[in-house]
């Protein structure tokens, strides 16, 4: 059970890091909300979850 909880915690941290990578300014929550609305309006062709190798290709 403890292992599962740890994995969930690391997942949350990795998601937060990804969000910070997407945002130009980490403290700008307004921009984040604006982007969320834009993503809701038009669906993203790519899933947000990407492996490290795929992310290297994009950059």
C-alpha positions as CSV (number, residue, x, y, z in Angstrom):
1,X,0.0,0.0,0.0
2,X,2.8,2.4,0.9
3,X,4.4,1.9,-2.6
4,X,1.1,2.9,-4.3
5,X,0.8,6.1,-2.3
6,X,4.4,7.0,-3.1
7,X,3.8,6.5,-6.8
8,X,0.7,8.7,-6.7
9,X,2.7,11.4,-4.9
10,X,5.5,11.3,-7.5
11,X,2.8,11.4,-10.3
12,X,1.4,14.6,-8.8
13,X,4.9,16.1,-8.6
14,X,5.7,15.2,-12.2
15,X,2.3,16.7,-13.3
16,X,3.1,19.9,-11.5
17,X,6.5,20.0,-13.1
18,X,4.9,19.6,-16.5
19,X,2.5,22.4,-15.9
20,X,5.4,24.6,-14.8
21,X,7.2,23.7,-18.1
22,X,4.2,24.6,-20.1
23,X,3.8,28.0,-18.3
24,X,6.2,30.8,-19.2
25,X,5.8,32.2,-15.7
26,X,5.2,29.8,-12.8
27,X,3.4,32.4,-10.7
28,X,1.0,33.6,-13.5
29,X,-2.2,31.7,-12.7
30,X,-4.3,33.9,-15.0
31,X,-2.3,32.7,-18.0
32,X,-2.7,29.1,-16.8
33,X,-6.5,29.6,-16.6
34,X,-6.5,31.2,-20.0
35,X,-4.7,28.2,-21.5
36,X,-7.1,25.8,-19.7
37,X,-10.0,27.6,-21.4
38,X,-8.3,27.4,-24.8
39,X,-7.6,23.7,-24.3
40,X,-11.2,23.1,-23.4
41,X,-12.5,25.0,-26.5
42,X,-10.3,23.1,-29.0
43,X,-9.1,19.6,-28.2
44,X,-5.4,19.0,-28.2
45,X,-4.1,16.8,-30.9
46,X,-1.4,15.4,-28.6
47,X,-2.0,14.1,-25.1
48,X,-0.4,16.1,-22.4
49,X,1.3,13.0,-20.9
50,X,4.5,12.5,-22.8
51,X,7.6,10.4,-22.1
52,X,10.9,12.1,-21.7
53,X,12.1,10.8,-25.1
54,X,9.1,12.3,-26.9
55,X,9.5,15.6,-25.1
56,X,13.2,15.8,-26.3
57,X,12.0,15.4,-29.9
58,X,9.6,18.3,-29.5
59,X,12.2,20.7,-28.2
